[in-house]
Amino acid sequence: MSLKHTVIFLPIDERPKQWYNILPDLPEPLPPPKDPDDGVSRIERLPQILIGECLKQEFSDQSWIDIPAGVQDLYEQAGRPRPLFRAKRLEEKLKTPCRMYYKSEFYSPTGSHKVNTALAQVFYAKKEGFERLTTETGAGQWGTALSYAASLVDLPLTVYWVRSVYNWKKERLNFMKLYGAKVHASPSNQTEAGRELFRKDPEHVGSLGIAISEGIEHALSDEKTIYTLGSVLNHVLMHQTIIGLETQKQFEIAEDYPDVVISCLGGGSNFGGIALPFMGDRLKKGKEIKFIAAQSEVAPNLTGEYKYDFADHAELTPMLKMTTLGHKIEMEPIKGDGLRYHGTAPILSLLRHKGYIDTVAYPKDEKHVFEQASLFARTEGFLPAPESAYGVACAMDEALKCKETGEEKCILFNVSGHGFMDMHGYDEVLKLSD
Ligand SMILES: *Cc1c(COP(=O)(O)O)cnc(C)c1O
């Protein structure tokens, strides 16, 4: 394959105008959410928690859903379509026979792919007349993306932020405040779900599951306030398919096609975003593509048990059929904090269960991952977010394996965000200040 371009831009008039909903194309129907045996019905409560249009999309049987013109404008303003890069310098450095391509979700106003669903969700929330938003955030990328999106449509936002991260990411905290968001460390004394844990231990490190409980409880207390979730759910993955759909068109321009698709996986939104359009090609057109999710050994949720579990700590959500480590599990902190979640998006859980997704879990010291990410930065120039570093390392490892076997694979990977606000993490793991 001759190299025509190093950077593949997608002209604005060729941008995708619909998102891809994989639900009708799955190898078997997705098990629906379910209520636990006792307590109030969580499913009946969903309309109080989720934006109407998002709830509709969550169960849609339409393969293609129009991206509203207003959301297309917001996407354009946020820099979409984003370029696809051929990692020429990295290939040379690794001396791999593979062709490596990466999608540049780091070209985002707040630093990650999360703006793709944040912009869609605030658009619908505004249209449906909600006056306030609430959410949770773990690594802080979702909180920042939503703070940005909410400020563009002028909706006030309250964020519950996992304390172990809140405590050290001061710059990201200020970034959210700069966009006008109100931010509480979680567990907080603002909600019942948080208060009990907070009283027992005011320095409780928190978890994504606890923060979700706080955000939902807050939204339930006021009918003009709506909750938003940045990963896991079907509609979130669908909004993120904009990543893979652009990439498919860019591969047409490059006259190439991936053999392997790789990304990091926390709840599954960026992995789903890049992978699902290609998964559609595999399911419908029989394309032979391998999918690999890069994870941490502190949170190998994709290898968890496939069963019904709650999405949050306080059991306020319906139960979802997913690969899960258990909603009460405590996970050790890592710098790639956005990968620490107990469950996996139900769509990806089903595909994993059916054998369509492979996974790699990297050691908790994160040394290899950060070393590979810095080699990527030294050759390609972009600094990946700690979470994205897992996907980058996994793609590089795959390319190095091919060096041994001589296979000339085409490897596509997603760089889900940039690491400008995470130098502290790079410093701690790679000892840059020593
Ligand atoms: C949140 C985040 C992740 C992990 O979440 P997913 O829903 O699995 O994508 C990965 N990378 C970045 C940059 C993030 O902000």
Ligand as a Chemical Component Dictionary entry (heavy atoms), coordinates in Angstrom:
data_LIG
# 
_chem_comp.id                   LIG 
_chem_comp.type                 NON-POLYMER 
_chem_comp.pdbx_formal_charge   0 
_chem_comp.three_letter_code    LIG 
# 
loop_
_chem_comp_atom.comp_id 
_chem_comp_atom.atom_id 
_chem_comp_atom.alt_atom_id 
_chem_comp_atom.type_symbol 
_chem_comp_atom.charge 
_chem_comp_atom.model_Cartn_x 
_chem_comp_atom.model_Cartn_y 
_chem_comp_atom.model_Cartn_z 
_chem_comp_atom.pdbx_ordinal 
LIG C1 C1 C 0 -13.386 9.047  30.181 1  
LIG C2 C2 C 0 -12.249 8.734  29.331 2  
LIG C3 C3 C 0 -11.938 7.405  28.985 3  
LIG C4 C4 C 0 -12.661 6.223  29.529 4  
LIG O1 O1 O 0 -14.031 6.235  29.325 5  
LIG P1 P1 P 0 -14.713 5.415  28.163 6  
LIG O2 O2 O 0 -16.164 5.661  28.353 7  
LIG O3 O3 O 0 -14.338 3.992  28.319 8  
LIG O4 O4 O 0 -14.217 5.989  26.887 9  
LIG C5 C5 C 0 -10.885 7.199  28.126 10 
LIG N1 N1 N 0 -10.147 8.213  27.642 11 
LIG C6 C6 C 0 -10.404 9.495  27.954 12 
LIG C7 C7 C 0 -9.544  10.577 27.399 13 
LIG C8 C8 C 0 -11.459 9.798  28.807 14 
LIG O5 O5 O 0 -11.720 11.072 29.107 15 
# 
loop_
_chem_comp_bond.comp_id 
_chem_comp_bond.atom_id_1 
_chem_comp_bond.atom_id_2 
_chem_comp_bond.value_order 
_chem_comp_bond.pdbx_ordinal 
LIG C1 C2 SING 1  
LIG C2 C3 SING 2  
LIG C2 C8 DOUB 3  
LIG C3 C4 SING 4  
LIG C3 C5 DOUB 5  
LIG C4 O1 SING 6  
LIG O1 P1 SING 7  
LIG P1 O2 DOUB 8  
LIG P1 O3 SING 9  
LIG P1 O4 SING 10 
LIG C5 N1 SING 11 
LIG N1 C6 DOUB 12 
LIG C6 C7 SING 13 
LIG C6 C8 SING 14 
LIG C8 O5 SING 15 
# 
